[in-house]
Amino acid sequence: VQESRGRNLFFSTDITSEIREADIIFISVNTPTKTQGIGAGRAANIKNCELCARTIAEVSTSDKIIVEKSTVPVRTAEAITRVLKCNDKGLNFQVLSNPEFLAEGTAISDLLKPDRVLIGGQQSEAGLKAAATLVSVYANWVPREQILTTNLWSSELSKLVANAFLAQRVSSINSISALCEATGANVSEISRAVGMDDRIGKRFLNASVGFGGSCFQKDILNLVYLCETYG
């Protein structure tokens, strides 16, 4: 931050003027589990994303690319697009999905050397052009083969699925720990033996009381709710 500040990194609380000047705007806000209404206790609350979109539509004076960075339910871009289209200035907004895969404790290294950067957009001429614009930003430091472009819905859903797979690994090794206690096996030794298999890998195989952090429980509940909603 120190090295980049004042060069190509700036902080401001003047939201209105920054929105007007920006070509690309990232929506990076909290999407907690709903506490009331339809889907309470499971569905994600995207109110903050919609409020951001409303502000952008109100104060913008030129066309912009809007990027969902928050973890959102699939098809949230539809809701954001609907809000943005309500502007009465004839402006055009392209909505992209670019989910965040940073992990707590390794955020900067994850940003500098990501496993992949995922960018989803509408498969129209304007949507593909917007996605290519965002690709060109990341291509400054991420190898092009690690930047994946997909349709909007694949990108939105990939984040939830990735977290569900990681949570599933933690749950799986935890469930084996009970058998270890009953048989005299050591779950840490089993985790190491299993993790050395290339097909499985060693990460997210530490047995404990469960999974911590704010994401896994929220995203699994959201994914289950989505599955039920779509039958």
C-alpha positions as CSV (number, residue, x, y, z in Angstrom):
1,V,0.0,0.0,0.0
2,Q,2.8,2.4,1.0
3,E,4.7,1.7,-2.2
4,S,1.7,2.3,-4.5
5,R,-0.2,5.1,-2.7
6,G,-0.3,8.3,-4.6
7,R,1.0,6.6,-7.8
8,N,-1.9,4.4,-8.9
9,L,-3.6,3.7,-5.6
10,F,-5.8,6.5,-4.1
11,F,-8.3,6.5,-1.2
12,S,-11.4,8.8,-1.1
13,T,-14.7,9.2,0.7
14,D,-16.1,11.4,-2.1
15,I,-18.1,8.5,-3.6
16,T,-20.1,10.6,-6.1
17,S,-17.2,12.2,-7.9
18,E,-15.2,8.9,-7.9
19,I,-18.2,7.1,-9.5
20,R,-18.4,9.8,-12.2
21,E,-14.7,9.6,-13.1
22,A,-14.4,5.8,-13.1
23,D,-14.7,3.6,-16.2
24,I,-14.9,0.4,-14.1
25,I,-16.6,0.1,-10.7
26,F,-16.2,-2.9,-8.4
27,I,-19.0,-3.7,-6.0
28,S,-17.3,-5.2,-3.0
29,V,-19.9,-5.2,-0.2
30,N,-21.2,-7.5,2.5
31,T,-23.8,-10.1,1.5
32,P,-24.9,-11.6,4.8
33,T,-27.5,-14.4,5.2
34,K,-31.0,-13.0,5.3
35,T,-32.6,-12.7,8.8
36,Q,-36.2,-12.2,7.7
37,G,-38.5,-12.6,4.7
38,I,-38.3,-15.3,2.0
39,G,-35.3,-17.5,2.5
40,A,-34.5,-16.2,6.0
41,G,-31.6,-18.1,7.6
42,R,-30.3,-19.4,4.3
43,A,-30.6,-17.1,1.3
44,A,-28.0,-14.3,0.8
45,N,-29.1,-10.7,1.3
46,I,-28.1,-8.7,-1.8
47,K,-29.6,-5.5,-0.6
48,N,-26.2,-3.8,-0.3
49,C,-25.3,-4.7,-3.9
50,E,-28.7,-3.2,-5.1
51,L,-28.0,0.0,-3.1
52,C,-24.6,0.4,-4.7
53,A,-26.2,-0.1,-8.2
54,R,-28.9,2.5,-7.3
55,T,-26.2,5.1,-6.3
56,I,-24.2,4.3,-9.5
57,A,-27.3,4.8,-11.7
58,E,-28.2,8.1,-9.9
59,V,-24.8,9.9,-10.1
60,S,-23.2,8.5,-13.3
61,T,-22.9,10.7,-16.3
62,S,-21.3,8.2,-18.7
63,D,-21.4,4.5,-19.6
64,K,-19.5,2.2,-17.2
65,I,-18.5,-1.4,-16.5
66,I,-19.9,-2.7,-13.2
67,V,-18.0,-5.6,-11.6
68,E,-19.5,-7.9,-8.9
69,K,-16.7,-8.7,-6.5
70,S,-19.0,-9.8,-3.6
71,T,-20.0,-13.4,-3.2
72,V,-23.5,-13.4,-4.5
73,P,-26.3,-15.9,-5.4
74,V,-26.4,-16.9,-9.1
75,R,-28.3,-14.5,-11.3
76,T,-27.7,-11.5,-9.0
77,A,-26.3,-9.6,-12.0
78,E,-29.9,-9.7,-13.4
79,A,-31.1,-7.7,-10.3
80,I,-28.2,-5.3,-10.6
81,T,-28.8,-4.8,-14.3
82,R,-32.5,-4.1,-13.6
83,V,-31.6,-1.3,-11.1
84,L,-29.0,0.2,-13.5
85,K,-31.4,0.3,-16.4
86,C,-33.8,2.5,-14.4
87,N,-31.5,5.5,-15.0
88,D,-33.2,8.2,-17.1
89,K,-30.1,9.4,-18.8
90,G,-29.8,6.8,-21.6
91,L,-26.6,5.4,-20.1
92,N,-25.4,1.8,-20.8
93,F,-23.9,-0.3,-18.1
94,Q,-22.3,-3.7,-18.6
95,V,-22.3,-6.0,-15.5
96,L,-19.5,-8.5,-15.1
97,S,-18.9,-11.1,-12.4
98,N,-15.3,-11.4,-10.9
99,P,-15.6,-13.4,-7.7
100,E,-13.0,-12.9,-4.9
101,F,-10.9,-16.0,-4.1
102,L,-8.5,-14.3,-1.6
103,A,-8.1,-16.3,1.7
104,E,-7.7,-14.7,5.1
105,G,-4.1,-14.5,6.1
106,T,-2.7,-14.8,2.5
107,A,-4.7,-12.0,0.8
108,I,-1.8,-10.1,-0.8
109,S,0.0,-13.2,-2.1
110,D,-3.3,-14.6,-3.4
111,L,-3.8,-11.3,-5.2
112,L,-0.3,-11.2,-6.7
113,K,-0.2,-14.9,-7.6
114,P,-3.8,-16.1,-8.0
115,D,-4.6,-19.7,-9.0
116,R,-7.0,-18.2,-11.4
117,V,-8.9,-15.0,-12.1
118,L,-12.5,-15.6,-13.1
119,I,-14.4,-13.1,-15.2
120,G,-18.0,-13.7,-16.3
121,G,-20.0,-11.5,-18.7
122,Q,-23.0,-11.5,-21.0
123,Q,-22.2,-13.4,-24.3
124,S,-23.1,-10.4,-26.4
125,E,-20.8,-8.1,-28.3
126,A,-20.9,-5.5,-25.6
127,G,-20.6,-8.1,-22.8
128,L,-17.5,-9.7,-24.4
129,K,-15.9,-6.3,-25.0
130,A,-16.4,-5.4,-21.3
131,A,-14.9,-8.7,-20.2
132,A,-11.9,-8.2,-22.5
133,T,-11.4,-4.7,-20.9
134,L,-11.2,-6.3,-17.4
135,V,-9.0,-9.1,-18.7
136,S,-6.5,-6.4,-19.9
137,V,-6.3,-5.0,-16.4
138,Y,-5.5,-8.3,-14.7
139,A,-3.1,-9.2,-17.6
140,N,-0.7,-6.6,-16.3
141,W,0.5,-9.1,-13.7
142,V,-1.5,-12.4,-14.1
143,P,-0.5,-14.8,-16.9
144,R,-3.2,-14.8,-19.6
145,E,-3.8,-18.6,-19.3
146,Q,-4.8,-18.1,-15.7
147,I,-7.5,-15.6,-16.6
148,L,-10.7,-17.6,-17.3
149,T,-13.7,-16.0,-19.1
150,T,-17.1,-17.6,-18.8
151,N,-20.8,-16.5,-19.0
152,L,-22.1,-14.5,-16.1
153,W,-24.0,-17.3,-14.3
154,S,-21.1,-19.7,-14.4
155,S,-18.8,-17.1,-12.8
156,E,-21.3,-16.3,-10.0
157,L,-22.0,-19.9,-9.2
158,S,-18.3,-21.0,-9.3
159,K,-17.5,-19.1,-6.1
160,L,-20.3,-20.8,-4.2
161,V,-19.3,-24.2,-5.6
162,A,-15.6,-23.7,-4.8
163,N,-16.4,-22.9,-1.1
164,A,-18.8,-25.9,-0.9
165,F,-16.1,-28.2,-2.2
166,L,-13.5,-26.8,0.4
167,A,-16.1,-27.1,3.2
168,Q,-16.9,-30.6,2.1
169,R,-13.2,-31.6,2.6
170,V,-13.1,-30.2,6.1
171,S,-16.4,-32.0,6.9
172,S,-15.1,-35.3,5.4
173,I,-11.9,-35.4,7.5
174,N,-13.9,-34.4,10.6
175,S,-16.3,-37.3,10.1
176,I,-13.3,-39.7,9.8
177,S,-11.9,-38.5,13.2
178,A,-14.7,-40.2,15.1
179,L,-13.8,-43.5,13.5
180,C,-10.1,-42.9,14.3
181,E,-10.9,-42.4,18.0
182,A,-12.9,-45.7,18.0
183,T,-10.2,-47.7,16.2
184,G,-7.0,-46.2,17.6
185,A,-6.0,-44.7,14.2
186,N,-4.5,-41.1,14.1
187,V,-6.5,-38.7,12.0
188,S,-3.4,-36.5,11.4
189,E,-1.5,-39.5,10.0
190,I,-4.5,-40.4,7.8
191,S,-4.8,-36.8,6.6
192,R,-1.1,-36.9,5.6
193,A,-1.4,-40.2,3.9
194,V,-4.5,-39.3,2.0
195,G,-3.3,-35.8,1.1
196,M,-0.1,-37.2,-0.6
197,D,-2.4,-38.6,-3.3
198,D,-2.1,-36.1,-6.3
199,R,-5.8,-36.6,-7.1
200,I,-6.8,-35.4,-3.6
201,G,-4.2,-33.0,-2.4
202,K,-3.2,-32.0,1.1
203,R,-5.0,-28.8,1.7
204,F,-8.2,-28.4,3.8
205,L,-7.7,-31.8,5.4
206,N,-7.0,-30.8,9.0
207,A,-9.5,-32.3,11.4
208,S,-10.9,-29.8,14.0
209,V,-14.2,-28.6,15.5
210,G,-15.6,-27.5,12.1
211,F,-14.8,-24.8,9.6
212,G,-14.3,-21.2,10.8
213,G,-14.5,-17.9,9.0
214,S,-17.6,-16.1,7.7
215,C,-17.9,-17.7,4.2
216,F,-18.3,-21.5,4.3
217,Q,-21.5,-21.7,6.4
218,K,-23.1,-18.7,4.6
219,D,-22.3,-20.0,1.1
220,I,-23.4,-23.6,1.7
221,L,-26.7,-22.4,3.1
222,N,-27.0,-20.2,0.0
223,L,-26.2,-23.0,-2.4
224,V,-28.7,-25.4,-0.7
225,Y,-31.4,-22.7,-0.9
226,L,-30.6,-22.1,-4.6
227,C,-30.9,-25.8,-5.3
228,E,-34.2,-26.0,-3.6
229,T,-35.5,-22.9,-5.4
230,Y,-34.7,-24.3,-8.8
231,G,-36.1,-27.7,-7.9
